[in-house]
Amino acid sequence: MEKKIIHKAYKFRVYPNKEQEVFIKKSCGSSRFVYNYFLAEKTKYYTQHKNDKKKGLTFIETEHLLTKLKKQEEYTWLNEVNSQSLQYALRNLDSAYKRFFNKLGDFPKFHKKVNGGSFTIPQFFKIVEETNKWLYLKIPKLDKPMKIRKSQDITGKILYIIISITPTGKYYASFTCKEEIELLENKKEKALGLDVGIKEFVFTSDNEIIQNDKNIKRKERRRKIKQRKLAKSKKGGQNRNKLRKQLAVKHEKETNVRKNFLHQVSNYIVKNQDIIITEDLNVRGMVRNHKLAKALSHQSFGEFFRQLEYKSDWNSKIFHKINRWFPSSKLCSQCGAIKENLKLSDRVYKCGCGLEIDRDYNASINIKNLGLSDLNISTVGTTESYASGRVKITDISKIMSVNSNEGRIPCL
């Protein structure tokens, strides 16, 4: 059987002692300082050499400058942390700069202290002890190993570790691993077209609606109440910092609920389908519509598609994005006619051929058909709800069969 290499990430809670807390905060602060210091240096160099072929300092050059900087009496405190973590901060900055010039991202921004922080350990780490629930990690510059609560076993070879602090003051360790897995057989029996939305999270070509998680709205309302209290509080007042920490906790809970929901939906789809077809949405362009920007950002479509893609890859399923300019909503799924005057407010698609169908359902069928055409696949099965015409409404939180411990689809 064929094998392939995949990369996985495991994120576990860290419970450091007082000495380790100080070291983690010092390492995060030093990495942030190095990133911001050389971001300023690279920006300065870029403004002075705009017309030159070489428009920025290279990674090697910043590495040499860092070595000189650490020898200065003013910055000797940089020697108290792992030197490789500081070099990794430079590598991250260099990567951000390259992404900007390749038009893959925005210009790098300065890292703020209030957002917590992180640092990377690329080498010389060791798991010295491991039990069913705990593991003890030894890292450079620390005498005692750190206590980590694990939720699952780590498989594969650990490439590097990122230690991070959340705005709420919690500590986490993220293990990035490389693992060799066997390729599973894809029977290509079931295909699914997905049309994502705001009111309903996903409308599928099997005539199934996956609803938004009601808990997200509840967490959002509670977070907004805390935000209003913080906005009204007096700057420099005793309660302001207290309210800021409480707001950070609300943000964290809301984010965790949303991430869990996305993992549940992506697991459910990948587990039950062989071919998954979506639109190639221009999310960055869509959020420029100020009326929809907030709602679109909260739906996290980019993260949802990312999860579908890597989970499909792990489980030998096919994930395909169709052309973003394809008029999936305007095209009749029965006769192929295009309705140019279709408005966003028109929720029912009515065609001259007699077809009367939900707008999103029509779009999901068109997405599926074009995707199968792109992949040169002609015949696939369908589900009972699609065949009978009944709409199946799914509350993902109530589906007990979606278990992260089943099969090869972990919630990572």
Sine and cosine of phi, psi and omega as CSV:
sin_phi,cos_phi,sin_psi,cos_psi,sin_omega,cos_omega
0.00,0.00,0.65,-0.76,-0.01,-1.00
-0.93,0.37,0.48,-0.88,0.02,-1.00
-0.81,-0.59,0.35,-0.94,0.03,-1.00
-0.57,-0.82,0.36,-0.93,0.02,-1.00
-0.99,-0.15,0.77,-0.63,0.08,-1.00
-0.81,-0.59,0.33,-0.95,0.06,-1.00
-0.92,-0.40,0.73,-0.68,0.01,-1.00
-0.83,-0.56,0.40,-0.91,0.07,-1.00
-0.80,-0.60,0.70,-0.72,0.07,-1.00
-0.85,-0.52,0.76,-0.65,-0.02,-1.00
-0.86,-0.51,0.87,-0.50,-0.05,-1.00
-0.81,-0.59,0.45,-0.89,0.04,-1.00
-0.97,0.24,0.70,-0.72,0.02,-1.00
-0.96,-0.27,0.65,-0.76,0.05,-1.00
-0.86,-0.50,0.99,0.14,-0.07,-1.00
-0.98,0.18,0.39,-0.92,0.16,-0.99
-0.99,0.12,-0.01,-1.00,-0.09,-1.00
-0.87,0.50,-0.69,0.72,0.01,-1.00
-0.89,0.46,-0.67,0.74,0.00,-1.00
-0.93,0.36,-0.59,0.81,0.07,-1.00
-0.86,0.52,-0.71,0.70,0.01,-1.00
-0.88,0.48,-0.69,0.72,-0.03,-1.00
-0.91,0.41,-0.67,0.74,0.00,-1.00
-0.88,0.47,-0.72,0.69,0.01,-1.00
-0.90,0.44,-0.61,0.79,0.02,-1.00
-0.92,0.39,-0.65,0.76,0.01,-1.00
-0.92,0.39,-0.66,0.75,0.04,-1.00
-0.90,0.44,-0.69,0.72,0.01,-1.00
-0.90,0.43,-0.66,0.75,0.00,-1.00
-0.92,0.39,-0.68,0.74,0.03,-1.00
-0.90,0.44,-0.65,0.76,0.04,-1.00
-0.91,0.42,-0.66,0.75,0.01,-1.00
-0.89,0.46,-0.73,0.69,-0.01,-1.00
-0.88,0.47,-0.68,0.73,0.02,-1.00
-0.87,0.49,-0.77,0.64,-0.05,-1.00
-0.93,0.36,-0.63,0.78,-0.02,-1.00
-0.89,0.47,-0.73,0.68,-0.05,-1.00
-0.99,0.14,-0.32,0.95,0.18,-0.98
-0.91,0.42,-0.67,0.74,0.05,-1.00
-0.90,0.43,-0.65,0.76,0.00,-1.00
-0.92,0.40,-0.69,0.73,0.01,-1.00
-0.92,0.40,-0.63,0.78,0.03,-1.00
-0.91,0.42,-0.67,0.74,0.03,-1.00
-0.88,0.47,-0.70,0.71,0.01,-1.00
-0.90,0.44,-0.66,0.75,-0.03,-1.00
-0.90,0.44,-0.68,0.74,-0.01,-1.00
-0.93,0.38,-0.50,0.87,-0.01,-1.00
-0.99,0.11,-0.32,0.95,-0.06,-1.00
-0.80,-0.60,0.63,0.78,-0.04,-1.00
-0.87,0.50,-0.60,0.80,-0.09,-1.00
-1.00,0.02,-0.07,1.00,0.01,-1.00
-1.00,0.10,0.31,-0.95,0.06,-1.00
-0.92,0.38,-0.65,0.76,0.04,-1.00
-1.00,0.02,0.92,-0.39,-0.12,-0.99
-0.96,-0.27,0.04,1.00,-0.01,-1.00
-0.32,-0.95,0.28,-0.96,0.06,-1.00
-0.96,0.27,0.67,-0.74,0.01,-1.00
-0.99,0.16,0.19,-0.98,0.02,-1.00
-0.88,0.48,-0.67,0.74,0.00,-1.00
-0.89,0.46,-0.66,0.75,0.01,-1.00
-0.91,0.42,-0.67,0.74,0.03,-1.00
-0.93,0.38,-0.53,0.85,0.04,-1.00
-0.90,0.43,-0.67,0.74,0.04,-1.00
-0.92,0.39,-0.63,0.78,0.03,-1.00
-0.91,0.41,-0.57,0.82,0.05,-1.00
-0.91,0.42,-0.65,0.76,0.03,-1.00
-0.87,0.49,-0.68,0.74,0.03,-1.00
-0.92,0.38,-0.61,0.79,-0.02,-1.00
-0.90,0.44,-0.62,0.78,-0.03,-1.00
-0.93,0.36,-0.35,0.94,0.02,-1.00
-0.99,0.11,-0.28,0.96,0.05,-1.00
-0.95,0.31,0.64,-0.77,-0.07,-1.00
-0.86,0.50,-0.55,0.84,-0.04,-1.00
-0.92,0.38,-0.44,0.90,-0.09,-1.00
-0.87,-0.50,0.43,0.90,0.00,-1.00
-0.90,0.43,-0.38,0.92,0.00,-1.00
-0.90,0.44,-0.27,0.96,0.05,-1.00
-0.93,0.36,-0.31,0.95,0.01,-1.00
-0.98,0.20,-0.15,0.99,-0.04,-1.00
-0.98,0.19,-0.23,0.97,-0.01,-1.00
-0.92,-0.38,0.13,-0.99,-0.01,-1.00
-0.91,0.42,0.84,-0.54,-0.05,-1.00
-0.89,0.45,-0.53,0.85,-0.02,-1.00
-0.93,0.37,-0.49,0.87,0.05,-1.00
-0.92,0.40,-0.62,0.79,0.03,-1.00
-0.93,0.36,-0.62,0.78,0.04,-1.00
-0.91,0.42,-0.57,0.82,0.02,-1.00
-0.93,0.37,-0.53,0.85,0.08,-1.00
-0.90,0.45,-0.63,0.78,0.06,-1.00
-0.91,0.41,-0.62,0.78,0.01,-1.00
-0.90,0.43,-0.65,0.76,0.04,-1.00
-0.90,0.43,-0.63,0.77,0.04,-1.00
-0.90,0.43,-0.69,0.73,0.01,-1.00
-0.89,0.46,-0.63,0.77,0.03,-1.00
-0.91,0.41,-0.65,0.76,0.02,-1.00
-0.90,0.43,-0.63,0.78,0.03,-1.00
-0.90,0.43,-0.70,0.72,-0.01,-1.00
-0.90,0.43,-0.63,0.78,0.04,-1.00
-0.89,0.46,-0.62,0.78,0.01,-1.00
-0.91,0.42,-0.72,0.69,-0.04,-1.00
-0.95,0.30,-0.36,0.93,0.08,-1.00
-1.00,-0.03,0.15,0.99,0.03,-1.00
0.86,0.52,0.62,0.78,0.04,-1.00
-0.95,-0.30,-0.05,1.00,-0.02,-1.00
-0.21,-0.98,0.10,-1.00,0.03,-1.00
-0.98,0.20,0.16,-0.99,0.04,-1.00
-0.91,0.41,0.66,-0.75,-0.03,-1.00
-0.82,0.58,0.64,-0.77,0.00,-1.00
-0.94,-0.34,0.41,-0.91,0.04,-1.00
-0.93,0.36,0.65,-0.76,0.01,-1.00
-0.99,0.15,0.71,-0.70,-0.04,-1.00
-0.99,-0.17,0.55,-0.84,-0.01,-1.00
-0.93,0.37,-0.58,0.82,-0.09,-1.00
-0.91,0.42,-0.32,0.95,-0.03,-1.00
-1.00,0.08,0.18,0.98,-0.04,-1.00
1.00,-0.03,-0.90,-0.43,0.03,-1.00
0.54,-0.84,0.15,-0.99,0.01,-1.00
-0.37,-0.93,0.30,-0.96,0.14,-0.99
-0.54,-0.84,0.44,-0.90,-0.09,-1.00
-0.96,-0.29,0.64,-0.77,0.08,-1.00
-0.89,-0.45,0.98,-0.18,-0.08,-1.00
-0.99,0.12,-0.38,0.93,-0.09,-1.00
-0.52,-0.85,0.15,-0.99,0.14,-0.99
0.86,0.51,0.54,0.84,0.14,-0.99
-0.96,-0.29,0.38,-0.93,-0.05,-1.00
-0.43,-0.90,0.73,-0.68,0.14,-0.99
-1.00,0.07,0.96,-0.28,-0.13,-0.99
-1.00,0.09,-0.39,0.92,-0.01,-1.00
-0.43,-0.90,0.55,-0.83,-0.02,-1.00
-0.53,-0.85,0.73,-0.68,0.08,-1.00
-0.86,-0.52,-0.18,-0.98,0.01,-1.00
-0.90,0.44,-0.58,0.81,-0.09,-1.00
-0.92,-0.40,-0.32,0.95,-0.11,-0.99
-0.79,-0.62,0.44,-0.90,0.22,-0.98
-0.67,-0.74,0.46,-0.89,-0.06,-1.00
-0.87,-0.49,0.88,-0.47,-0.14,-0.99
-0.95,-0.31,0.82,-0.57,0.07,-1.00
-0.99,-0.15,0.82,-0.58,0.01,-1.00
-0.83,-0.56,0.37,-0.93,-0.01,-1.00
-0.85,0.53,0.58,-0.81,0.07,-1.00
0.98,0.19,-0.03,1.00,0.05,-1.00
-0.89,-0.45,0.71,-0.70,-0.03,-1.00
-0.97,0.24,-0.71,0.70,-0.05,-1.00
-0.99,-0.16,0.57,-0.82,0.03,-1.00
-0.94,0.33,0.49,-0.87,0.02,-1.00
-1.00,0.08,0.61,-0.79,0.00,-1.00
-1.00,0.01,0.82,-0.57,-0.07,-1.00
-0.79,-0.61,0.76,-0.65,0.03,-1.00
-1.00,0.00,0.92,-0.40,-0.05,-1.00
-0.99,-0.14,0.59,-0.81,0.01,-1.00
-0.98,-0.20,-0.24,0.97,0.05,-1.00
-0.36,-0.93,0.28,-0.96,-0.01,-1.00
-0.97,0.25,0.60,-0.80,0.05,-1.00
-1.00,0.07,0.80,-0.60,0.04,-1.00
-0.90,-0.43,0.50,-0.87,0.01,-1.00
1.00,0.01,-0.07,-1.00,-0.02,-1.00
-1.00,-0.04,0.78,-0.63,0.02,-1.00
-0.97,0.25,0.84,-0.54,-0.01,-1.00
-1.00,0.03,-0.73,0.68,0.05,-1.00
-0.34,-0.94,0.24,-0.97,-0.04,-1.00
-0.78,-0.62,0.67,-0.74,0.08,-1.00
-0.91,-0.42,0.86,-0.51,0.09,-1.00
-0.99,-0.13,0.78,-0.62,-0.07,-1.00
-0.72,-0.69,0.39,-0.92,0.10,-1.00
-0.87,-0.49,0.75,-0.67,0.04,-1.00
-1.00,0.08,0.30,-0.95,0.07,-1.00
-0.86,0.51,-0.34,0.94,0.02,-1.00
-1.00,0.04,-0.03,1.00,0.05,-1.00
1.00,-0.01,0.24,0.97,0.05,-1.00
-1.00,0.00,0.46,-0.89,-0.03,-1.00
-0.93,-0.38,0.67,-0.75,-0.01,-1.00
-0.69,-0.72,0.48,-0.88,0.11,-0.99
-0.86,-0.51,0.81,-0.58,0.02,-1.00
-0.94,-0.33,0.87,-0.50,-0.01,-1.00
-0.98,-0.20,0.87,-0.50,0.09,-1.00
-0.99,-0.16,0.85,-0.53,-0.13,-0.99
-0.83,-0.56,0.42,-0.91,0.08,-1.00
-0.92,-0.40,0.76,-0.65,-0.08,-1.00
-0.66,-0.75,0.60,-0.80,0.07,-1.00
-0.99,-0.14,0.82,-0.57,-0.01,-1.00
-0.82,-0.57,0.35,-0.94,0.05,-1.00
-1.00,0.08,0.65,-0.76,0.04,-1.00
-0.97,0.26,0.80,-0.59,0.04,-1.00
-1.00,0.07,0.38,-0.93,0.01,-1.00
-0.98,0.19,0.75,-0.66,0.08,-1.00
-0.97,-0.23,0.92,-0.40,-0.06,-1.00
-0.97,0.23,-0.28,0.96,0.00,-1.00
0.83,0.55,0.63,0.78,-0.02,-1.00
-1.00,0.00,-0.52,0.86,-0.08,-1.00
-0.82,-0.57,0.78,-0.63,0.04,-1.00
-0.83,-0.56,0.51,-0.86,-0.06,-1.00
-0.65,-0.76,0.77,-0.63,0.13,-0.99
-0.99,-0.15,0.69,-0.72,-0.06,-1.00
-0.88,-0.48,0.78,-0.63,0.12,-0.99
-0.88,-0.48,0.95,-0.31,-0.06,-1.00
-0.99,0.12,0.46,-0.89,-0.02,-1.00
-0.51,-0.86,-0.06,-1.00,-0.03,-1.00
-0.99,-0.12,-0.76,0.65,-0.01,-1.00
-0.92,0.39,-0.77,0.64,0.12,-0.99
-0.93,-0.38,0.71,-0.70,-0.14,-0.99
-0.89,0.45,-0.75,0.66,-0.02,-1.00
-0.63,-0.78,0.70,-0.72,0.18,-0.98
-0.90,-0.43,0.85,-0.53,-0.11,-0.99
-0.98,-0.19,0.27,-0.96,0.03,-1.00
-0.96,0.27,-0.10,1.00,0.12,-0.99
-1.00,-0.03,0.28,0.96,0.02,-1.00
0.88,0.48,0.64,0.77,0.00,-1.00
-0.88,-0.47,0.72,-0.69,0.06,-1.00
-0.96,-0.27,0.83,-0.55,0.13,-0.99
-0.99,-0.17,0.92,-0.40,-0.11,-0.99
-0.98,0.22,0.40,-0.92,0.13,-0.99
-0.92,0.40,0.49,-0.87,0.03,-1.00
-0.96,0.29,0.84,-0.54,-0.01,-1.00
-0.92,0.40,-0.44,0.90,0.01,-1.00
-0.90,0.44,-0.50,0.86,0.01,-1.00
-0.90,0.43,-0.71,0.71,0.02,-1.00
-0.88,0.47,-0.64,0.77,0.00,-1.00
-0.90,0.43,-0.71,0.70,0.02,-1.00
-0.91,0.42,-0.60,0.80,0.01,-1.00
-0.90,0.43,-0.67,0.75,0.02,-1.00
-0.89,0.46,-0.68,0.73,0.01,-1.00
-0.91,0.41,-0.61,0.79,0.03,-1.00
-0.91,0.41,-0.62,0.78,0.01,-1.00
-0.91,0.42,-0.61,0.79,0.05,-1.00
-0.88,0.48,-0.68,0.73,0.02,-1.00
-0.93,0.37,-0.57,0.82,0.04,-1.00
-0.90,0.44,-0.66,0.75,0.01,-1.00
-0.90,0.43,-0.63,0.78,0.04,-1.00
-0.90,0.44,-0.65,0.76,0.02,-1.00
-0.92,0.40,-0.64,0.77,0.00,-1.00
-0.89,0.45,-0.56,0.83,-0.03,-1.00
-1.00,0.09,-0.27,0.96,-0.05,-1.00
-0.95,0.32,0.45,-0.89,-0.04,-1.00
-0.98,0.21,0.74,-0.67,0.02,-1.00
-0.90,0.43,0.76,-0.65,-0.04,-1.00
1.00,0.07,-0.05,1.00,0.00,-1.00
-0.95,0.30,0.29,-0.96,-0.06,-1.00
-0.92,0.39,-0.56,0.83,-0.08,-1.00
-1.00,0.09,-0.20,0.98,-0.11,-0.99
-0.90,0.43,-0.73,0.68,0.02,-1.00
-0.90,0.43,-0.59,0.81,0.04,-1.00
-0.89,0.45,-0.70,0.71,0.03,-1.00
-0.92,0.40,-0.58,0.81,0.01,-1.00
-0.90,0.44,-0.66,0.75,0.03,-1.00
-0.92,0.38,-0.63,0.77,0.04,-1.00
-0.90,0.43,-0.62,0.79,0.04,-1.00
-0.92,0.40,-0.63,0.78,0.04,-1.00
-0.88,0.47,-0.61,0.79,0.05,-1.00
-0.90,0.43,-0.68,0.74,0.03,-1.00
-0.89,0.46,-0.68,0.73,0.04,-1.00
-0.87,0.49,-0.70,0.72,-0.04,-1.00
-0.90,0.44,-0.69,0.73,0.01,-1.00
-0.90,0.44,-0.67,0.74,0.01,-1.00
-0.89,0.45,-0.68,0.73,0.01,-1.00
-0.89,0.45,-0.68,0.74,-0.01,-1.00
-0.90,0.44,-0.65,0.76,0.02,-1.00
-0.90,0.44,-0.67,0.74,-0.01,-1.00
-0.92,0.40,-0.68,0.74,0.03,-1.00
-0.89,0.45,-0.68,0.73,0.01,-1.00
-0.88,0.47,-0.66,0.75,0.02,-1.00
-0.88,0.47,-0.71,0.70,0.00,-1.00
-0.89,0.46,-0.65,0.76,0.04,-1.00
-0.91,0.42,-0.65,0.76,0.01,-1.00
-0.89,0.45,-0.70,0.71,-0.02,-1.00
-0.92,0.40,-0.73,0.69,-0.02,-1.00
-0.90,0.43,-0.63,0.78,0.07,-1.00
-0.89,0.46,-0.70,0.71,-0.02,-1.00
-0.86,0.50,-0.70,0.72,-0.04,-1.00
-0.95,0.32,-0.75,0.67,-0.05,-1.00
-0.90,0.43,-0.60,0.80,-0.03,-1.00
-0.92,0.40,-0.55,0.84,-0.14,-0.99
-0.97,-0.26,0.01,1.00,-0.03,-1.00
-0.77,-0.64,0.41,-0.91,0.06,-1.00
-0.98,-0.18,-0.55,0.84,-0.01,-1.00
-0.78,-0.63,0.81,-0.58,-0.03,-1.00
-0.87,-0.49,0.82,-0.57,-0.09,-1.00
-0.82,-0.57,0.77,-0.64,0.00,-1.00
-0.73,-0.68,0.14,-0.99,0.13,-0.99
-0.99,0.13,0.47,-0.88,0.11,-0.99
-1.00,-0.01,0.98,0.18,-0.11,-0.99
-0.95,0.32,0.66,-0.75,0.12,-0.99
-1.00,-0.01,0.97,0.22,-0.10,-1.00
-0.88,0.47,-0.64,0.77,0.00,-1.00
-0.87,0.50,-0.63,0.77,0.02,-1.00
-0.97,0.25,-0.55,0.83,-0.04,-1.00
-0.92,0.39,-0.59,0.81,-0.04,-1.00
-0.95,0.31,-0.13,0.99,0.08,-1.00
-0.95,0.32,-0.32,0.95,0.12,-0.99
-0.97,0.24,0.97,-0.23,-0.14,-0.99
-0.89,0.46,-0.41,0.91,0.01,-1.00
-0.95,0.30,-0.48,0.88,-0.06,-1.00
-0.93,-0.36,-0.12,0.99,-0.13,-0.99
-0.83,0.56,-0.74,0.67,-0.05,-1.00
-0.90,0.44,-0.73,0.68,-0.02,-1.00
-0.89,0.45,-0.65,0.76,0.01,-1.00
-0.92,0.40,-0.65,0.76,0.01,-1.00
-0.89,0.45,-0.64,0.77,-0.02,-1.00
-0.93,0.37,-0.45,0.89,-0.01,-1.00
-0.96,0.29,-0.42,0.91,0.06,-1.00
0.83,0.55,0.77,0.64,-0.02,-1.00
-0.89,0.45,-0.62,0.78,-0.01,-1.00
-0.87,0.50,-0.71,0.70,0.03,-1.00
-0.92,0.40,-0.61,0.79,0.02,-1.00
-0.88,0.47,-0.73,0.69,0.03,-1.00
-0.91,0.41,-0.59,0.81,0.03,-1.00
-0.88,0.47,-0.69,0.73,0.02,-1.00
-0.91,0.42,-0.68,0.74,0.04,-1.00
-0.87,0.50,-0.64,0.77,-0.06,-1.00
-0.92,0.39,-0.77,0.64,-0.07,-1.00
-0.97,0.26,-0.51,0.86,0.04,-1.00
-0.95,0.31,-0.55,0.83,0.10,-0.99
-0.91,0.43,-0.66,0.75,0.01,-1.00
-0.90,0.44,-0.69,0.72,0.01,-1.00
-0.89,0.46,-0.57,0.82,-0.12,-0.99
-0.97,-0.25,0.31,0.95,0.05,-1.00
0.84,0.54,0.56,0.83,0.11,-0.99
-0.99,-0.14,0.31,-0.95,-0.01,-1.00
-0.99,-0.17,0.83,-0.56,0.09,-1.00
-0.89,-0.45,0.79,-0.61,-0.09,-1.00
-0.66,-0.75,0.68,-0.74,0.09,-1.00
-0.95,-0.32,0.75,-0.66,0.02,-1.00
-1.00,0.08,0.16,-0.99,0.02,-1.00
-0.85,0.53,0.76,-0.65,-0.07,-1.00
-0.92,0.38,-0.31,0.95,-0.02,-1.00
-1.00,-0.03,0.04,1.00,0.02,-1.00
-0.94,0.35,0.80,-0.60,-0.05,-1.00
-0.98,0.19,0.95,0.31,-0.11,-0.99
-0.90,0.43,-0.57,0.82,-0.03,-1.00
-0.99,0.17,-0.53,0.85,-0.08,-1.00
-1.00,0.08,-0.32,0.95,-0.06,-1.00
-1.00,0.09,0.72,-0.69,0.05,-1.00
-0.97,0.24,0.81,-0.58,-0.04,-1.00
-0.97,0.25,-0.15,0.99,-0.02,-1.00
-0.98,-0.18,-0.76,0.65,-0.07,-1.00
-0.94,-0.34,-0.25,0.97,0.03,-1.00
1.00,0.03,0.10,0.99,0.03,-1.00
-0.97,0.26,0.50,-0.86,0.01,-1.00
-0.96,-0.28,0.80,-0.60,0.01,-1.00
-0.99,-0.13,0.99,-0.11,-0.11,-0.99
-0.93,0.37,-0.51,0.86,-0.09,-1.00
-1.00,-0.02,0.33,0.94,0.00,-1.00
-0.94,0.35,0.81,-0.59,-0.01,-1.00
-0.99,-0.14,0.33,-0.94,0.03,-1.00
-0.90,0.43,-0.48,0.88,-0.01,-1.00
-0.98,0.22,-0.25,0.97,0.02,-1.00
-0.98,0.19,0.97,-0.22,-0.06,-1.00
-1.00,-0.01,-0.24,0.97,0.06,-1.00
-0.91,-0.40,0.79,-0.61,0.00,-1.00
-1.00,0.00,0.87,-0.50,0.02,-1.00
-0.88,-0.47,0.83,-0.56,-0.04,-1.00
-0.90,-0.43,0.39,-0.92,0.01,-1.00
-0.90,0.43,-0.35,0.94,0.00,-1.00
-0.98,0.22,-0.09,1.00,0.02,-1.00
0.97,-0.26,-0.11,0.99,0.00,-1.00
-0.95,0.30,0.76,-0.65,0.10,-1.00
-0.75,-0.66,0.93,-0.38,-0.21,-0.98
-0.53,-0.85,0.44,-0.90,0.08,-1.00
-0.85,0.52,0.69,-0.73,-0.08,-1.00
-0.84,0.54,-0.73,0.69,-0.05,-1.00
-0.95,0.32,-0.58,0.82,0.06,-1.00
-0.90,0.45,-0.69,0.72,0.05,-1.00
-0.86,0.51,-0.69,0.73,-0.01,-1.00
-0.90,0.43,-0.66,0.75,-0.02,-1.00
-0.91,0.42,-0.59,0.81,0.06,-1.00
-0.91,0.41,-0.69,0.72,0.02,-1.00
-0.90,0.44,-0.63,0.78,0.04,-1.00
-0.89,0.46,-0.70,0.71,0.02,-1.00
-0.89,0.46,-0.73,0.68,-0.05,-1.00
-0.89,0.46,-0.68,0.73,0.01,-1.00
-0.92,0.38,-0.65,0.76,0.02,-1.00
-0.87,0.49,-0.69,0.72,0.03,-1.00
-0.91,0.42,-0.57,0.82,0.06,-1.00
-0.92,0.40,-0.67,0.74,0.04,-1.00
-0.87,0.49,-0.64,0.76,-0.05,-1.00
-1.00,0.10,-0.07,1.00,-0.01,-1.00
0.87,0.49,0.67,0.74,0.06,-1.00
-0.91,-0.42,0.81,-0.59,-0.13,-0.99
-0.98,-0.18,-0.66,0.75,-0.11,-0.99
-0.85,-0.52,0.81,-0.59,0.13,-0.99
-0.64,-0.77,0.33,-0.94,0.00,-1.00
-0.98,0.22,0.04,-1.00,0.03,-1.00
-0.59,-0.81,0.20,-0.98,-0.04,-1.00
-0.99,-0.12,0.18,-0.98,-0.05,-1.00
-0.90,0.44,-0.66,0.75,-0.05,-1.00
-0.89,0.45,-0.60,0.80,0.03,-1.00
-0.92,0.38,-0.70,0.72,-0.06,-1.00
-0.92,0.39,-0.60,0.80,-0.08,-1.00
-1.00,0.07,-0.30,0.95,-0.01,-1.00
1.00,0.04,0.04,1.00,0.02,-1.00
-0.98,0.18,0.62,-0.79,0.06,-1.00
-1.00,0.06,0.80,-0.60,0.04,-1.00
-0.98,-0.22,0.89,-0.46,0.00,-1.00
-0.99,-0.16,0.84,-0.54,-0.10,-0.99
-0.91,-0.41,0.84,-0.54,0.19,-0.98
-0.99,-0.12,0.97,-0.24,-0.18,-0.98
-0.87,0.49,-0.50,0.87,-0.04,-1.00
-0.93,0.36,-0.31,0.95,-0.04,-1.00
-0.99,-0.12,-0.02,1.00,-0.01,-1.00
-1.00,0.03,0.98,-0.21,-0.09,-1.00
-0.96,0.29,-0.32,0.95,-0.03,-1.00
-0.95,0.30,-0.29,0.96,0.00,-1.00
-0.99,0.14,1.00,-0.04,-0.07,-1.00
-0.88,-0.48,0.81,-0.59,-0.06,-1.00
-0.92,0.39,-0.27,0.96,-0.03,-1.00
-1.00,-0.03,-0.08,1.00,0.01,-1.00
-1.00,0.01,0.62,-0.79,0.11,-0.99
0.89,0.45,-0.60,-0.80,-0.08,-1.00
-0.87,-0.49,0.54,0.84,-0.06,-1.00
-0.87,-0.50,0.96,0.29,0.00,-1.00
-0.97,0.25,0.48,-0.88,0.07,-1.00
-1.00,0.10,1.00,0.01,-0.04,-1.00
-0.95,-0.31,0.00,0.00,0.00,0.00
